[in-house]
Amino acid sequence: MLAISVVAGLGESEVAAWGLASRLETLSLMVILAMTMSLPPWLGRCYGAGDWGQIHQLMGLAIKVAVLWQLGLGVLLALGAPWLAMALAGNPDVQSELSLLIRFLLPSYAALGVCMLVVSAGNALGWPLRAMLLSSARLFICYLPCLWLGSQLLVGGDWRRARH
């Protein structure tokens, strides 16, 4: 709700681009979502057996896969952002905003993927409070302040006028 209110203050094209970018977010996070569902049973088994070495190995592998997948996908999508934006949006203003979002948002999903995996692991290992605190910190300390700062830079700076 807070994120939408920040984006809504930017304009109609920005809201439309944000909506399309959120659909791309879901697609880009499919591998991460699959890992957040498949990793906990393995972690729980290792936790029950007291095999912390295996837990560290599984988490290390999962984090490497998440970072490599998200960065690789982010780079590919960033390179193809103008064409992808043209395919998804008919309005040139929305295309411009979406292209910008793809370039800046999708590569940042590597950090989101790691956070999602750690939260899932925290729940699997019996640390739900830690998992909730990490997820809350991501939202209230990282995501929302960065979104607000980005919107202020976009509106207050010459960046917007330079692009149009």
N, C-alpha and C positions, 0 to 999 in steps of 0.2 A: 504494500500500500504506500509506504514512504517512497519507494523507488519510482512508482508510477506517478506520484505527485511531483517529484523532481522532474521527470521526463515530460510530463504534461505541461509544465511551465515553459518548455522550450519551443513548442509549436506542433502543428498537425503532422508535418513531414517527419519530425523526430519521433513522435508517438508511433506512426506507422512503421518507421524503420525499426524502432525498438521491438514492436510486435513481431516483425519478421525475424529479427535477430534472435528473439527468444525461441523461435521454432528451430533455428539453426543450432542454438545452444543444446536443445534436447537431442538433436541428431549427433552433435559432436560428443556428447557425454554418454552415448550408449555403451561404449566399451567400459567406461568407468562404472556406470550403473550395473552392468553385468558383474564386474568385479566386486562391487559392494554387496552383491547378493550371494556370490559364490565363495567369497573369502571367509565370512564369519563361521560357517561350519568347520572349515579347516582349522581356523584359529581356535575355535572352541574345543576341538579334539585335542589339539596340541596343548592348550591351556589345562585341560583335564588331565593330560599325561604329564604335565609339568615340563614340557619340552620347549623352553624359552628360546633355545637356539633355532629351532624350526620356525617359531613365531617370528623371530628377527629375519630369518631368510625369506619367509613368505611376504612379510611386509616390505622388505627391501626390493624384492622382485616386483611386487605390485606397484610400488612407488615408481620404480624405473619404467615399467610399462606405461603407467599413467602419464608420466612426464614426457616420455618419448612420443607416445601416441598423440597427446594433446599439442605438443609443440610442433610435431610433424604435420598434423592436420591443420593447426593454426597457420603455419607458414604456407601450406598449399592453398588454403582458403584466402589468406591475405593476398597472395599473388594473383588469384583469380577473382578477387573481390569485385572489380568493376563488371565483369561478365556475369558473375553470380547475382549481383544486385540488379542488373538489367533483366535477367531471367525471372527474378522474383517480384520485381516491382515495375509497374508501368509508368509511374510518375517520375520525371527526371529529378525532382527535389528529393523524393523518397529514395531513389537510386543512389544519389550522392550521399545522403545520410547513412544509408545501409552499408555502402561501400566503406565509409569511414568506421562504422561500428565493427564490421567484419575484421578490419585491419587491427583494431585496438582491443576488441573484446575476446575474440577467439583464442589468440595466443595466451591470454591470461587464464584460460581454463585449465592449464597445467596445475596451477596453484589450487584451483577449486577442486580438481580431481584428487590431488593429494589430501586435501582437507576432507573430502568425502570419504576417502579410504580410511583415514585415521579415525574419523567419527564412527564409521562402521566397525572398525577394529576395536575401538573403545567400548562400544556396546557389546561386542562379542566376548570381550575379556572381562566383562562385569564392571566396567567403569562408565556407566551412563551419565553421571554428573560431569565427569571430565569431557565426555563427548558433547554434551549439551553446552558446556562452557566454551569449548573450542568452536562449535558451530555458531554460538552467539557472538563470540569475538570476531569471527569471520564476517558476520553480517554487520555488526554495529561498530566495529573498529576499522575494518578494511573496506567492505563493499559500499555501504551507504556514505561514509565520508569521501571515498574516492569518486563515487557517482556525483555527489554534490559538488566537489571540487572541479571535476571535469565539466559539469554543467556551467559553473561560474566562469571557468576559463573560456568555454565556448561562447557564452553570451557576452561576457565582459571584454573579451579580447578581440583583436582584429582578425582572428582566425576565421570566424564565420564570414566576414566580408571578403576575405582573401579567397575563400573557396568558391564564392558565388559570382 
